[in-house]
Amino acid sequence: MLSAVLAQAAALTVWSGGYGYHRDELYYRMLPSAWGYVDQPPLTPLLARLSTHLADQPWAMRVPATLAAAASVVVLAVITRELGGRRAAQSLTAWGYAFAALPLMLGHLLLTSTVDLPLLLLVVLAVLRGVRGDPVSWIWGGLVVGVTTYNRLLVVVVLVGLVLGVLLLGPRQSLCSRWPWVGAVVALLVGLPNVLYQAAHDWPQLAMGQALAENNAADVRTQLPFLLVVMLGPPLVAVWVVGIGWLLRPERRGSLGFLVVALAALVTFTFVSGAQPHYPIHLLSVAFAAGSVPVAVWLLPRPAWRVGAFVLVVVNAGVSVVLGLPVVPVSSVGSTPVADVSPLVGDQVGWPRYVDQIAQAYRTPTRPAPGAVITSNYGEAGAVARFGPAHGLPHPVSGHNALYELGPPPEGTQAVLMVGYQLRHVNRLFGSCEVVARLDNGLGVDNEEQGAPVAVCRNPRGPWSLLWPRFRHLD
């Protein structure tokens, strides 16, 4: 297990600089300190801001990401041991998961989902030990649940799925003691400030979830079966399918089958909500850990099959490394299918060049000269906030998600530089808008900014306090 953890951490560290910041990382970096935001709780943005004290560079922001990914490998191996897996099963779990597709992709970047990896697995481990009669696990599990609410409220869905599984399949008596209730009180006390923030701000996470569903639901529901196959990698599908069957065998159904119910609940929630397609990865990983137990036992007396399994894990790891880590040079990645297959790659490419082009457009002689830079999305805003000061650009404003709350350009601003595709929706709010440039990363990578217009917009048709709500959008 330790060797897999160290190997993954080494790979993530070596390639931590990579192509550059991800759009979410740039966003987190510029968010002000707060108890929460319209699109997420505060933990991951806090980690992003703290990393800038080490260095204001992508590699520094990836330090907490690497630690989170490595911790998730450890926790999943411990879950395997808790399920009865010996050393071989723990090794299969650790090596298979550490270099599987989505864990490696998320481990490379500081995203909310990256921080979720160890936290949600710790919740599973706590419940697993709790139902087996360890009262202390309910307490520290409640603490983890409370902390996790500051990262993503998905923990509530996971916890409900686990409890539902226990109620349906057992062991029901484990919920009859006072200890699960003590854990629930601990979780509530720790997470209370976050809950109070949500309540005081009209439950913005629900509004954000609805906005994501409106934008993503059709794609999520179409892609979900395919993603269940590729999240850990096709060669590992047989292991987690075996794990589901193994957990549901009569001799284990009443003590461990609740894990399968929780996985089914999470997949159902993902399909119905249509918010984010990768949510099942956490409990899918637990099914993989369960499958490692019987698969390892079956492989031990069969040397030829062990070699075959080793080859499959290595092949899966090799493909995952190419898709999840920046091993393909940035100058060549646009001529490969990597950016098309891995949606996270395109969002790391081109930001300094885009800001160079925005700065050139900002300096274009016009009358009146732009007094502000408005971006269409938080990635563009984060890039201007990070790289713009070197070009003399003002701090950007945007109507996207939490940035809307930071406010519009100063009243009296008669010309702005409008960046991105939102131009088509807001150009009627100005007397004129003239496109002066189009963003081009020069690498042939088709991301959200490629070809986006940069326009000088003059003579707003009203005060900014009235126009600004027209710029707001959640997605």
C-alpha positions in Angstrom: 0.0 0.0 0.0 2.7 2.5 1.0 4.6 2.0 -2.3 1.4 2.8 -4.3 0.8 5.9 -2.2 4.4 7.1 -2.7 4.4 6.3 -6.4 1.2 8.3 -6.9 2.4 11.2 -4.9 5.7 11.2 -6.8 3.9 11.2 -10.2 1.5 14.0 -9.1 4.4 16.1 -7.8 6.6 15.6 -10.8 3.8 16.8 -13.2 2.3 19.3 -10.8 3.3 22.3 -12.9 1.8 20.8 -16.0 0.0 22.9 -18.5 -1.0 25.6 -16.0 -3.9 26.5 -13.7 -7.2 24.9 -14.2 -10.1 27.4 -14.5 -11.5 26.4 -11.1 -8.2 26.9 -9.4 -8.0 30.5 -10.8 -11.5 31.1 -9.6 -10.8 29.8 -6.1 -7.6 31.9 -5.9 -9.5 35.1 -6.4 -12.5 34.4 -4.2 -12.5 36.5 -1.0 -12.7 34.8 2.4 -16.3 33.9 3.3 -18.3 31.3 5.1 -19.6 30.1 1.7 -20.4 31.0 -1.8 -23.4 30.6 -4.1 -21.8 27.7 -5.9 -19.9 25.9 -3.1 -18.9 25.8 0.6 -15.6 27.5 1.6 -13.0 24.7 2.2 -11.4 24.3 -1.2 -11.2 28.0 -2.0 -9.6 28.4 1.4 -6.9 25.8 0.6 -6.3 27.5 -2.7 -5.7 30.9 -1.1 -3.5 29.4 1.6 -1.3 27.7 -1.1 -0.4 31.1 -2.5 1.6 31.8 0.6 3.9 28.9 -0.4 4.1 30.2 -4.0 1.6 31.8 -6.4 2.1 29.0 -8.9 0.2 26.0 -10.1 2.5 23.5 -8.4 1.9 25.1 -5.0 -1.8 24.8 -5.4 -1.4 21.2 -6.3 0.3 20.3 -2.9 -3.0 20.0 -1.0 -4.4 18.1 -4.1 -1.6 15.6 -4.0 -2.0 15.1 -0.2 -5.8 14.6 -0.7 -5.3 12.0 -3.4 -2.6 10.1 -1.5 -4.8 10.1 1.6 -7.7 8.7 -0.4 -5.5 5.7 -1.4 -4.7 5.0 2.2 -8.3 5.2 3.3 -9.5 2.9 0.5 -6.8 0.4 1.4 -7.9 0.5 5.0 -11.5 -0.1 3.8 -10.3 -3.1 2.0 -8.7 -4.4 5.2 -11.9 -3.7 7.1 -13.7 -5.8 4.5 -11.4 -8.7 5.3 -8.8 -8.2 2.5 -5.3 -9.3 3.3 -2.1 -7.8 1.9 -2.6 -8.9 -1.7 -6.1 -7.4 -1.7 -4.9 -4.1 -0.2 -2.1 -3.9 -2.8 -4.6 -4.5 -5.6 -6.8 -1.8 -4.2 -4.0 0.7 -3.7 -2.2 0.3 -7.0 -5.4 0.0 -9.0 -7.1 3.0 -7.5 -4.0 5.2 -7.2 -3.4 5.1 -11.0 -7.0 4.8 -12.1 -8.4 7.4 -14.5 -10.5 9.8 -12.4 -8.6 9.6 -9.1 -5.4 10.6 -11.0 -7.2 13.3 -13.0 -8.6 14.8 -9.8 -5.4 14.3 -7.8 -3.6 16.5 -10.3 -5.8 19.5 -9.7 -7.1 21.3 -6.6 -10.8 21.0 -7.2 -13.7 20.5 -4.8 -14.0 16.9 -6.0 -10.3 16.4 -5.2 -10.8 17.3 -1.5 -13.9 15.1 -1.5 -11.8 12.0 -2.3 -10.5 11.2 1.2 -13.3 12.9 3.1 -16.2 10.9 1.6 -14.1 7.6 1.9 -13.5 8.4 5.6 -17.3 8.8 6.0 -17.8 5.3 4.5 -15.0 3.9 6.8 -16.6 5.4 9.9 -20.0 4.0 9.1 -18.5 0.6 8.2 -16.7 0.4 11.6 -19.7 1.9 13.4 -22.1 -0.7 12.3 -19.6 -3.3 13.4 -19.8 -2.1 17.0 -17.1 0.5 17.3 -18.8 3.5 19.1 -15.8 5.8 18.7 -16.2 5.6 14.9 -19.6 7.2 15.1 -18.0 10.1 16.9 -15.0 10.8 14.6 -17.3 9.9 11.6 -19.6 12.7 12.7 -16.7 15.1 12.9 -15.7 14.1 9.3 -19.2 14.6 8.1 -19.4 18.1 9.7 -16.0 19.1 8.2 -17.0 17.7 4.8 -20.1 19.9 4.6 -17.6 22.8 4.3 -16.4 21.3 1.0 -19.5 19.9 -0.6 -23.0 19.0 0.6 -22.8 15.7 -1.4 -21.8 14.1 1.9 -25.5 14.3 2.9 -26.5 12.2 -0.1 -23.7 9.7 0.7 -24.7 9.5 4.4 -28.4 9.1 3.6 -27.5 6.3 1.1 -25.5 4.5 3.8 -28.2 4.8 6.4 -30.8 3.7 3.9 -28.8 0.7 3.1 -28.5 -0.3 6.8 -32.2 0.1 7.2 -33.0 -2.0 4.2 -30.4 -4.8 4.5 -28.9 -4.4 8.0 -27.4 -4.5 10.4 -30.3 -2.5 11.7 -29.5 -3.0 15.3 -26.4 -0.9 14.9 -28.6 2.2 14.6 -30.4 1.4 17.8 -27.6 2.5 20.2 -27.0 6.0 21.3 -23.7 6.3 19.4 -25.0 7.0 15.9 -27.1 9.8 17.4 -24.0 11.1 19.2 -22.2 11.1 15.9 -25.2 12.9 14.3 -25.0 15.6 17.0 -21.3 16.0 16.4 -21.8 16.4 12.7 -24.6 19.0 13.2 -22.5 21.0 15.7 -19.4 21.1 13.4 -21.4 21.8 10.3 -23.9 24.3 11.9 -22.1 27.5 10.7 -22.3 26.2 7.1 -25.9 25.3 7.5 -26.7 28.7 9.0 -24.9 30.4 6.1 -27.0 28.4 3.6 -30.3 29.2 5.5 -29.4 32.9 5.8 -28.7 33.1 2.1 -31.8 31.3 0.8 -30.0 28.0 0.3 -27.8 29.0 -2.6 -26.5 25.4 -3.0 -30.0 24.3 -4.1 -30.2 27.1 -6.6 -26.7 26.1 -7.9 -27.7 22.5 -8.2 -30.8 23.5 -10.2 -28.7 25.6 -12.5 -26.2 22.8 -13.1 -29.1 20.4 -13.8 -30.6 22.8 -16.3 -27.3 23.0 -18.1 -25.9 19.5 -17.7 -28.8 17.1 -17.0 -29.2 15.7 -20.5 -25.5 15.2 -21.0 -25.0 13.7 -17.5 -27.8 11.1 -18.1 -26.5 10.2 -21.5 -22.9 9.9 -20.4 -23.4 8.2 -17.0 -23.3 4.6 -18.1 -20.2 5.2 -20.1 -18.6 7.1 -17.2 -19.2 4.3 -14.8 -17.1 2.2 -17.0 -14.2 4.7 -17.5 -14.0 6.5 -14.1 -11.7 3.8 -12.8 -10.9 2.4 -16.2 -12.4 -0.5 -18.3 -9.8 -3.1 -17.1 -11.0 -2.5 -13.5 -14.8 -2.9 -14.2 -14.7 -6.6 -13.6 -13.3 -6.1 -10.1 -15.9 -3.7 -8.9 -18.7 -5.7 -10.5 -17.4 -8.7 -8.6 -17.3 -6.5 -5.5 -21.0 -5.7 -5.8 -21.9 -9.4 -6.1 -19.6 -10.3 -3.3 -21.1 -7.7 -0.9 -24.6 -9.0 -1.8 -23.9 -12.7 -1.2 -26.2 -14.1 1.5 -23.5 -14.5 4.1 -22.5 -10.8 3.8 -25.7 -9.1 2.6 -27.0 -8.4 6.1 -23.7 -6.9 7.3 -22.1 -5.3 4.2 -24.8 -5.1 1.6 -25.7 -1.6 2.7 -22.6 -0.4 0.7 -24.3 -1.5 -2.5 -27.5 0.3 -1.6 -25.5 3.4 -1.0 -23.8 3.1 -4.4 -27.2 2.6 -6.1 -28.6 5.6 -4.2 -25.6 7.8 -5.3 -25.9 6.7 -8.9 -29.7 7.4 -8.8 -29.1 10.8 -7.3 -26.6 11.6 -10.0 -29.0 10.5 -12.8 -32.0 12.3 -11.4 -30.2 15.5 -10.4 -28.1 15.7 -13.5 -25.7 17.9 -11.7 -22.2 16.4 -12.0 -21.5 13.0 -13.7 -18.5 12.0 -11.5 -20.3 11.8 -8.1 -20.5 8.0 -8.1 -16.7 7.7 -8.1 -16.5 7.6 -4.3 -18.7 4.6 -3.7 -17.7 3.0 -6.9 -14.2 3.0 -5.5 -15.6 1.2 -2.4 -17.1 -1.5 -4.6 -13.6 -1.8 -6.2 -12.1 -2.3 -2.8 -14.7 -4.9 -2.0 -14.0 -6.7 -5.2 -10.3 -6.8 -4.6 -10.9 -9.1 -1.6 -12.2 -12.1 -3.5 -10.2 -11.3 -6.7 -6.9 -11.4 -4.8 -7.8 -14.7 -3.2 -8.7 -16.2 -6.6 -5.5 -14.9 -8.2 -3.1 -16.1 -5.5 -2.9 -19.8 -6.7 -3.0 -18.9 -10.4 0.3 -17.4 -11.5 -0.7 -16.9 -15.1 -3.8 -15.1 -14.2 -1.8 -12.9 -11.7 0.5 -11.9 -14.6 -2.5 -11.0 -16.7 -4.1 -9.0 -13.9 -0.8 -7.2 -13.4 -0.6 -6.3 -17.1 -4.2 -5.0 -17.1 -3.5 -2.8 -14.1 -0.3 -1.5 -15.7 -2.1 -0.8 -19.0 -4.9 1.0 -17.2 -2.4 3.1 -15.3 -0.5 4.0 -18.4 -3.6 5.2 -20.2 -4.7 7.1 -17.0 -1.3 8.8 -16.7 -1.6 10.1 -20.3 -5.1 11.3 -19.7 -4.8 12.6 -16.2 -1.3 14.1 -16.1 0.4 16.6 -18.4 2.9 14.0 -19.9 2.1 15.1 -23.5 4.0 18.4 -24.1 1.6 21.4 -24.2 2.9 22.3 -27.7 1.6 18.9 -29.0 -1.5 18.3 -26.9 -3.7 20.0 -29.4 -2.8 17.5 -32.1 -3.7 14.5 -29.9 -7.1 13.3 -28.7 -6.1 13.9 -25.1 -7.9 17.2 -24.7 -11.1 15.7 -26.3 -11.1 12.6 -24.1 -10.1 14.3 -20.8 -12.3 17.4 -20.2 -10.0 18.8 -17.5 -7.0 19.2 -19.9 -8.5 22.0 -22.1 -9.3 24.1 -19.0 -5.6 24.2 -18.1 -4.4 25.5 -21.4 -3.8 29.0 -22.7 -4.5 31.3 -19.8 -1.4 33.5 -19.9 -1.7 33.9 -23.7 -5.4 34.8 -23.4 -4.5 37.5 -20.8 -1.8 38.9 -23.2 -4.4 39.2 -25.9 -6.9 40.8 -23.5 -4.2 43.3 -22.4 -3.4 44.2 -26.0 -7.1 44.8 -26.6 -7.4 46.9 -23.5 -4.6 49.1 -24.7 -6.2 49.6 -28.1 -6.6 53.4 -28.6 -10.3 54.2 -28.2 -12.4 57.0 -26.8 -13.5 56.7 -24.2 -10.8 54.2 -23.0 -12.1 51.1 -21.2 -12.4 51.6 -17.4 -13.1 48.0 -16.5 -12.7 44.4 -17.7 -15.9 42.3 -17.6 -15.4 38.6 -18.2 -18.1 36.0 -19.2 -17.0 33.3 -16.7 -14.9 32.8 -13.6 -12.0 31.2 -15.5 -11.4 34.3 -17.5 -11.9 36.4 -14.4 -9.4 34.3 -12.5 -6.9 34.5 -15.3 -7.1 38.3 -15.5 -6.8 38.5 -11.7 -3.7 36.3 -11.7 -1.8 37.5 -14.8 -3.4 40.9 -15.5 -1.5 43.0 -12.9 1.7 42.5 -14.9 0.0 44.0 -17.9 -1.6 46.9 -16.0 -5.1 45.5 -16.2 -7.7 46.4 -13.6 -9.1 43.8 -11.3 -11.8 42.0 -13.4 -15.5 41.9 -12.7 -17.9 39.2 -13.7 -21.6 38.1 -13.3 -20.7 34.4 -13.1 -21.6 32.6 -9.9 -20.1 34.1 -6.7 -18.3 36.8 -8.6 -21.6 38.6 -9.2 -21.8 39.4 -5.5 -18.5 41.4 -5.8 -20.3 44.0 -7.8 -20.3 45.8 -11.2 -17.8 48.3 -12.6 -17.8 51.7 -10.8 -20.7 53.9 -11.6 -19.8 56.4 -14.3 -17.7 53.9 -16.3 -18.6 54.7 -19.9 -16.5 52.0 -21.6 -15.6 48.5 -20.7 -13.7 45.6 -22.3 -16.1 42.7 -22.5 -14.4 39.3 -22.7 -16.1 36.1 -23.8 -19.2 34.7 -25.3 -21.6 36.5 -22.9 -21.1 39.4 -25.3 -24.0 38.1 -27.5 -26.4 38.4 -24.5 -25.3 41.8 -23.2 -24.3 43.8 -26.2 -27.8 45.4 -26.3 -27.1 47.0 -22.9 -24.6 49.4 -24.6 -24.7 52.0 -27.2 -22.1 50.1 -29.2 -19.8 47.1 -28.9 -16.9 46.7 -31.2 -15.0 43.3 -31.4 -11.3 44.1 -31.3 -9.8 40.6 -30.8 -10.6 37.0 -30.6 -8.9 34.7 -28.1 -6.6 32.1 -29.5 -4.4 29.8 -27.4 -2.2 29.0 -30.4 -2.2 25.3 -29.5 -5.2 24.1 -31.4 -7.0 23.1 -28.1 -10.7 23.7 -28.3 -11.6 24.9 -24.9 -14.3 27.3 -23.7 -12.3 30.4 -24.5 -11.0 29.5 -27.9 -12.3 32.0 -30.4 -14.2 34.0 -27.8 -14.6 37.7 -28.7 -13.0 40.6 -26.9 -15.0 43.8 -27.4 -14.9 47.4 -26.4 -18.4 48.3 -25.3 -19.3 52.0 -24.8 -22.2 54.1 -23.4 -24.1 51.7 -21.1 -27.8 52.2 -21.4 -28.4 53.0 -17.7 -26.7 53.0 -14.3 -24.6 49.9 -13.5 -26.7 49.2 -10.5 -29.6 48.4 -12.8 -27.7 46.8 -15.6 -25.6 44.4 -13.4 -28.4 41.8 -12.8 -28.5 41.2 -16.5 -24.9 39.9 -16.3 -25.7 37.4 -13.6 -25.6 33.7 -14.5 -25.2 30.4 -12.6 -23.6 27.4 -14.2 
